[in-house]
Amino acid sequence: MLLCVDIGNTNIKLGLYSGESLVTHWRIFTDASKLSDEYAVLLLSLFASESIQKEEIDGCAISSVVPDLTIAFRDLVKRHLNLEAVIVGRVKKPVIHINADNPAEVGPDLIANAVGAVSLYGAPVIVIGFGTATTFSAVSSNGDLEGVAISPGIGTGAESLFKAGAMLPAVDLHKPDRVIGKNTILALQSGLIYGFAGLVEGMVTRIKKELGGNARVVATGGLANLIAKEVNCIDAVEPELTLLGLRIIYEKNH
């Protein structure tokens, strides 16, 4: 089986593939202070919870935006699984051409997302990642990753607002029934949910104009479903898009 690891600033997603089938997946909290052996204990316990032997793992692909954990997981895989991980951003055979000023600046997760989206929906395609940041990755009709737009994530923006506003309480990210809030909690929920929905619609319109063609729009990330319900521009939600892209990148480089 192939172990795919997507290390983000907030969460780490892990998935096990048997061929093209995603057998199981987990999500754990990102803690850059943990050592590789600590993560190994956690990973092996997850395997044991589903009766998976570590000897069944015969490959690993990693995308990471946390440099310290890139090293930790590379060492973990080498020491505890006796494998050399394929690390996105350091592969010998890039799966997608990145048409940016400095391709090395493009996040490995965004590369994996673009690869996964093109495999499912072809090109042109726009991938929206709802994570710590809200990212818009634009893939042109010839299959090139043309560039990215980055906005604050919904949760990140909300936390900044709560900290900066002395009289603003922290609220859950739930859609209110009305845009016009009748109290502070409803007003905040409206601005966060409908405000980000408006941001998404506006950005997609502008990116489509620059890309040309009839680009499909694919969303991924923890809050993708929440916003997708409030806009008309998202064609599909793929929660495990990054893991899919990792599998494809691994297969092209193994």
C-alpha positions in Angstrom: 0.0 0.0 0.0 1.0 3.6 -0.6 1.1 6.1 2.3 0.3 9.6 1.3 1.0 12.4 3.8 -0.1 16.0 3.4 1.4 18.3 6.1 -0.4 21.6 6.4 0.0 24.4 8.9 -3.1 23.3 10.9 -3.7 19.6 10.1 -1.8 16.6 8.7 -3.8 14.4 6.4 -2.8 10.8 5.9 -4.2 8.3 3.4 -3.5 4.7 2.4 -3.9 3.7 -1.2 -4.2 0.2 -2.5 -3.8 0.7 -6.2 -6.2 3.5 -7.2 -8.5 2.9 -4.2 -8.2 5.1 -1.0 -8.5 2.4 1.7 -8.5 4.7 4.7 -7.5 8.2 5.8 -6.9 10.1 8.9 -6.5 13.7 10.0 -4.3 14.8 12.9 -3.3 18.1 14.4 0.0 19.7 13.2 2.5 20.1 15.9 5.9 21.2 14.6 7.5 20.6 18.0 7.0 16.9 17.8 9.9 14.6 16.9 9.8 12.0 14.2 9.7 9.2 16.7 6.6 10.8 18.4 4.8 10.9 15.1 5.9 7.3 14.4 4.2 6.1 17.6 1.0 7.9 16.5 1.2 6.7 12.9 1.8 3.1 13.9 -1.1 3.3 16.4 -3.4 4.5 13.6 -2.2 1.5 11.5 -2.9 -0.9 14.4 -6.4 0.6 14.9 -7.4 -0.7 11.4 -5.3 -3.9 11.6 -2.7 -2.7 9.1 0.8 -4.0 9.4 3.6 -1.6 8.6 5.2 -4.2 6.3 2.2 -3.7 4.0 3.3 -0.2 3.3 5.6 -0.3 0.2 5.7 3.4 -0.8 5.3 6.9 0.6 4.6 10.4 -0.9 4.8 13.6 1.1 3.7 17.2 0.5 4.6 19.6 3.2 4.4 23.3 3.9 6.2 22.9 7.3 9.9 22.4 6.7 10.7 20.9 10.1 8.0 18.3 9.7 9.2 17.5 6.1 12.4 16.4 7.7 10.7 14.6 10.6 8.4 12.6 8.3 11.1 11.8 5.8 13.2 10.4 8.7 10.2 8.6 10.2 9.5 6.8 6.9 13.1 5.9 6.4 13.6 4.6 10.0 10.3 3.0 10.8 9.0 1.9 7.4 12.4 1.4 5.6 11.3 3.5 2.7 12.6 6.5 0.8 9.7 9.0 0.5 8.9 10.8 -2.7 8.7 14.5 -1.6 6.6 16.9 -3.8 8.8 19.8 -4.9 11.9 17.6 -5.0 10.9 15.0 -7.6 12.9 14.1 -10.7 9.9 13.9 -13.0 7.5 16.9 -12.4 4.0 15.9 -13.3 2.8 19.5 -14.1 4.6 22.5 -15.5 4.6 25.5 -13.2 4.5 28.7 -15.2 5.5 31.0 -12.3 8.3 33.4 -11.7 9.8 31.1 -9.2 8.3 27.6 -9.3 10.0 26.6 -6.1 7.7 29.1 -4.2 4.5 27.2 -5.2 3.4 25.2 -2.2 3.7 21.4 -2.6 0.0 21.0 -1.5 -1.1 23.3 -4.3 0.9 21.3 -6.9 -0.7 18.1 -5.6 -4.1 19.7 -5.7 -3.6 20.8 -9.3 -2.4 17.4 -10.4 -5.4 15.7 -8.8 -7.9 18.2 -10.3 -6.5 17.8 -13.8 -6.7 14.0 -13.5 -10.4 14.2 -12.5 -11.6 17.1 -14.6 -9.1 18.0 -17.2 -7.9 21.5 -18.0 -8.5 24.4 -17.7 -9.4 24.1 -14.1 -9.4 26.3 -11.0 -8.7 24.7 -7.6 -9.8 26.4 -4.4 -8.2 25.3 -1.2 -10.0 26.1 2.0 -7.4 25.8 4.6 -5.2 28.0 6.8 -5.2 30.2 3.7 -7.8 30.3 0.9 -5.9 29.5 -2.2 -6.9 29.8 -5.9 -4.7 27.7 -8.2 -5.2 28.4 -12.0 -4.4 25.6 -14.5 -4.6 26.7 -18.2 -6.0 24.7 -21.1 -2.6 23.4 -21.9 -2.2 21.9 -18.4 0.2 24.4 -17.0 -0.2 25.7 -13.4 -0.2 29.4 -14.3 -0.1 30.8 -10.8 -2.0 31.2 -7.5 -3.9 33.8 -5.6 -3.8 33.6 -1.8 -6.4 35.1 0.7 -6.8 34.6 4.4 -8.5 31.4 5.4 -11.9 31.6 6.9 -10.8 30.4 10.3 -7.6 32.5 10.1 -9.5 35.6 9.2 -12.1 34.9 12.0 -9.4 34.4 14.6 -7.7 37.7 13.6 -11.0 39.5 13.8 -11.8 38.1 17.3 -8.4 39.1 18.6 -8.4 42.6 17.2 -12.0 43.5 18.2 -12.2 43.9 22.0 -16.0 43.7 21.9 -16.3 40.9 19.3 -16.9 37.4 20.7 -15.6 34.3 19.0 -18.4 32.5 17.1 -18.9 29.2 15.4 -18.7 29.2 11.6 -22.4 28.5 10.9 -24.4 30.0 8.2 -27.1 32.4 9.6 -30.5 32.5 8.0 -30.2 36.2 7.0 -27.4 38.4 5.7 -28.5 41.3 7.9 -27.5 40.3 11.4 -29.8 41.3 14.2 -27.1 40.8 16.9 -23.3 40.6 17.1 -23.1 36.8 16.7 -25.3 36.7 13.6 -23.6 39.8 12.2 -20.2 38.1 12.5 -21.4 34.8 11.1 -23.0 36.6 8.1 -19.8 38.6 7.4 -17.6 35.5 7.7 -19.7 33.0 5.7 -21.4 35.3 3.1 -18.4 37.6 2.9 -16.1 34.7 2.0 -18.7 33.4 -0.4 -18.6 36.8 -2.2 -14.8 36.7 -2.2 -14.8 33.3 -3.8 -17.3 34.3 -6.5 -15.4 37.5 -7.3 -12.0 35.7 -7.5 -13.3 32.9 -9.7 -14.9 35.4 -12.1 -11.6 37.3 -12.4 -9.4 34.2 -12.8 -11.8 32.7 -15.4 -11.5 35.9 -17.4 -7.7 35.7 -17.4 -7.5 32.0 -18.1 -10.0 32.0 -20.9 -12.0 28.9 -21.9 -14.6 27.2 -19.7 -12.6 26.3 -16.6 -14.1 23.9 -14.1 -13.9 24.9 -10.5 -13.0 22.3 -7.8 -12.9 23.0 -4.1 -11.1 21.1 -1.4 -10.2 21.6 2.3 -12.0 21.4 5.6 -14.5 24.2 5.0 -15.1 23.6 1.2 -18.6 22.2 1.7 -19.7 25.1 3.8 -18.8 27.7 1.2 -19.7 25.6 -1.8 -23.3 25.6 -0.7 -23.4 29.4 -0.8 -22.0 30.0 -4.3 -22.9 29.0 -7.8 -19.3 28.9 -9.2 -18.0 25.7 -7.6 -18.6 22.6 -9.8 -17.3 19.9 -7.4 -16.0 19.4 -3.9 -13.1 16.8 -3.6 -12.1 16.5 0.1 -9.2 14.2 -0.6 -7.9 15.9 -3.7 -4.4 16.4 -2.3 -4.0 12.7 -1.5 -5.1 11.9 -5.0 -2.5 14.2 -6.4 0.2 12.7 -4.2 -0.6 9.2 -5.4 -0.3 10.3 -9.1 3.0 12.2 -8.4 4.3 9.1 -6.6 3.4 6.8 -9.5 5.1 9.1 -12.0 8.3 9.2 -9.9 8.5 5.6 -8.6 
